[in-house]
Structures are given as structure tokens and as C-alpha cells.
Amino acid sequence: MPALAPISARKLKAMLESDGYAVIHEDDYTWSMDHGPDDEILVIPKLGEVMAVEVMDSLLVKAKITNGKYFELLARIS
């Protein structure tokens, strides 16, 4: 399986939306996204061309998205 590569925050947001997450709050610096009462709220930083892999990985773990599902979602929005 390929390793995670940095992507833009906008692309990660689109991936999460395709998985059922919705933006519940937005400001100049972040999007807050929710998937339902049993999941953590994800806070996605907007700044920078691409997200650091460590930040992406942390968000994916909180969203319970495996590497396999990550690549499936990435293909879905590309």
C-alpha cells in the first residue's frame, strides 16, 4: 500500500464530506466537522499549501479512517 502523501486541507475536507462528515463551524483558520454523536469533532486547519502528514494522520485516526479507506476516498473525489 502506498504511503500517505501531503494533500491540501480543502481536499481532505472534501474527502471527509464524501464520507459523511459535515462542516458545523468555519472561521478564517479552520473547519470544524462532525460525523455524528458517537464521533469526535475534527478541526481541520486551512493554512498552508498542503497539510503536514502528521496532522493528516492524526485527523484520520480520529475519524477512524484506515489507509485503505483513505485511498478509496481520495479516488472518489479525484
C-alpha positions in Angstrom: 0.0 0.0 0.0 1.4 3.5 -0.9 2.3 5.8 1.9 0.3 8.9 2.7 1.4 12.0 0.8 0.5 15.6 1.9 -2.7 16.9 0.4 -4.4 20.3 0.7 -6.8 20.9 3.6 -9.6 21.6 1.0 -9.0 18.1 -0.5 -9.1 16.5 3.0 -12.3 18.4 3.8 -13.8 17.1 0.5 -12.8 13.5 1.4 -14.4 13.7 4.8 -17.6 15.2 3.4 -17.7 12.3 0.9 -17.5 10.0 4.0 -20.5 11.7 5.7 -18.8 14.5 7.7 -20.4 18.0 7.7 -19.0 21.4 8.5 -20.5 22.6 11.7 -18.4 25.7 12.1 -16.0 27.6 9.9 -13.7 30.6 10.6 -10.7 32.1 8.8 -8.3 29.4 10.0 -10.3 26.2 10.5 -13.2 24.0 9.6 -14.9 22.0 12.4 -16.5 18.9 11.0 -18.9 16.4 12.7 -20.0 12.9 11.7 -22.5 12.2 14.4 -22.9 11.9 18.1 -20.6 8.9 18.5 -17.6 10.5 16.7 -15.1 13.2 17.7 -15.4 16.7 16.1 -12.5 17.2 13.7 -10.8 20.6 13.4 -9.0 21.0 10.1 -6.5 23.8 9.7 -6.9 25.9 6.5 -3.4 27.4 6.4 -0.7 26.3 4.1 -0.5 24.8 0.6 -0.6 21.2 2.0 -1.2 19.6 5.4 1.7 18.1 7.3 1.4 14.3 7.1 1.4 14.1 11.0 -1.6 16.4 11.1 -3.4 14.4 8.4 -2.6 11.1 10.2 -3.9 12.5 13.5 -7.2 13.6 11.9 -7.6 10.3 10.0 -7.1 8.3 13.2 -9.7 10.4 15.0 -12.1 9.8 12.0 -11.3 6.1 12.2 -10.2 6.1 8.5 -7.7 3.4 7.6 -5.1 3.8 4.9 -7.2 1.6 2.6 -10.3 3.8 3.1 -8.1 7.0 2.7 -7.1 5.9 -0.8 -10.6 4.9 -1.6 -12.0 8.3 -0.5 -9.1 10.1 -2.4 -10.0 8.2 -5.6 -13.7 9.1 -5.1 -13.1 12.9 -5.0 -10.3 13.0 -7.7 
